Amino acid sequence: MAEVGTLKLDFRPASEYQNNEEVDEVLLWEMIKLKIRDASMKYSKVKMKKMKNEETNIESALATVEEQLEQGVNNKDVLEEQIRCKKNELENIIQ
């Protein structure tokens, strides 16, 4: 089993056919590629979900800070800086 970050690949079922002369090498290679593709698709879904959650949290925090700024809270400079920081975080996620 190979693991990269949260991406796990289990080649054991494919490796049991490796020494079997009845199994074509091309078929074995296709099986391995399918396992890699399946794992990378799962990883992409998890990563997108995580990014979407982060984006939602930042947008919520940004809306809260903007609302405080509109209400005339005393720390105007601090709130404006927080807004700039939240917008930068949001841009970094989108890129």
N, C-alpha and C positions, 0 to 999 in steps of 0.2 A: 504494500500500500504506500503510495506517495502522497505527501501532504504539503501544500503550499498555502500558508496562512490558514484560511478556513476552507480551502479547496482540498477535498480528499478524493483520491482516485484509488480504486481497488482493482488491481490487475490480476488478482488470483484466479478468477474464472478463465481469463484469457491465457494465463501462463500454464494452466493444466493441459491445454491443447498444444503447447509449444513443441513438445517432443513427439506428438502424435503425427505420424506420417500420413494419416488419412485426411488431416486438415490442411488445406491449402494455405500457404504463407500470406497470400493476398487477402484471404478471408480473415485470417488472424489479425492482420494489420487493420482491416476494416472494423473489426470488433473493438480493437483498441481505440481507434479514432472515434467510434460512436460513444464509448465510455468517456473519453475526454470531452467530447461535445456536450454530452448530458451533464457532466459535472460543471462545465463552464457556464451552461445555461442556468443551472441552479444557483451558481455563485452570482451571476448577473442579476437574477431576480432578487436575491437577498440584498445585494449591494444597492440596487435601485430603491428597494423598500426603505433601507436605512437612510439613504440620501433624501428621500421624500419626507421621512419623519423629521430629519434634521431641518429641512427647509421649512416645514410647517411650524416647528418650534421657534425658529428664528423669526419667521413672519409674525407669529403671535407676540413674541417679545418686542419686536419692532413696533407693532401696532400699539402695544401697551405704552411704550416710551413716547411715541408720537402723541398719544392721547394725553399723557401727563404734560407734555410740552404745550399742547393746546389749552390745557386747563390753567396754565400760568404758574406751574410749580417753580419755586425760587431758583433752583439750580439749572438755569437755562443752558449755560455753557456745558455742563456735565451731561445733560440730556442730549444736546446736539452731538456731542462726542460719542455717546452711546448709539445714537442713530447712525452716525457714520460707521462705527464699528460693526453694527448689525448688518448694514447694507454691504459692507466689505465681506463679511462672513457669507452672506447670501450669494454674492457674486462668485465667491470661491467654490461654493457648492455647485452652482450652475455650470461653471466651466469645467 
